[in-house]
Amino acid sequence: MTATTILIVEDERIVAMDIQQRLVRLGYAVPAMVASGERALEWVVAHPPDLVLMDIHLEGEMDGIEAACRIREAHQIPVVFLTAYSEEKTISRARAAHPYGYLLKPFSERELHATIQMAIETRETSQAKLAKLARLARLAAIIDGSNDAIMSKTLEGIITSWNPQAHRLFGYTASEAIGKPMAMLFPPDRLAEETSFLAHVARGEKIERYETLRIRKDGSAVNVRVTLSPIRDRSGRIVGVSKIAHDITDQMRMAEAQRDSERRQKAALLRDTQQRLENLARAETKRFVAELEEKNTELVSATRAKSDFLLSGTCQ
């Protein structure tokens, strides 16, 4: 494990060396010791340490308080102040730098170690909180910018969150929806869906891409595809339901238009086929009649010829 690096900013050389020796004994790394606020800023930029031990009174134009303020604003590196003065004026001015601790000279090795550990732990906690807030902010931005309605509700079906797209899709604002039962969006003949959904999710099951119908604030119906997932607390216990609803009205309209087009094409094909069959039947009938008439003519001619032959034989 890499040792924590600590920059010492102290203008009394002997004091700085004593602090360095103590820190090394405690297992810390001391990359440098500087005597002025200006030099401290230069070192922090070039070699950022994990923590700065800063004497308040330093040589040069910049004291430790000003240097600490600049370090905090530009680098967010924790600073612990060292001072031989405990007057309220100095402490009050030092608070503006938001230090992670104070060490009043002279201090023991135990006090030094405890103060440093508290500063590091405080910084880690702060960083974890900031990272969590950043994640939540990104998640909120994703939810707010989503093209899907994203909502949550309790296991009793009471709405607890409502994103802007839910407002656009269903017509209710967040203030109108939160605290109300999700069942207000269900047509009367589909209320059983809510009971079924809640029961499934309460068992830890996820419902995906379920196509159904919902009712907007203005009473109009909207076709949606919903996905429901359990919301768990830190212990893993299911405490709510996350719901995503996607408007599929246009898709269903397009699908119906496609089906209608296919029906028309089939009907046209059937009519064309029937027409072809009728034309073929008429042609066949016409040909058959022509052949029949031809044969009938031939038969009449043959009968007449036979009669003429017989008559001619009788006359002789």
BELKA-V935448 format. One record per helix or strand of 2 or more residues. SS is the DSSP state (h for helix, s for strand). FROM is the first residue (numbers start at 1). TO is the last residue. If there is no record, write none. Layout:
<<SS FROM TO> <SS FROM TO>>
//
This chain:
<<s 5 9> <h 13 25> <s 33 34> <h 37 46> <s 51 55> <h 64 75> <s 78 83> <h 88 95> <s 101 104> <h 109 145> <s 149 153> <s 158 162> <h 164 170> <h 174 177> <h 182 185> <h 188 202> <s 207 215> <s 221 232> <s 238 247> <h 249 315>>
//
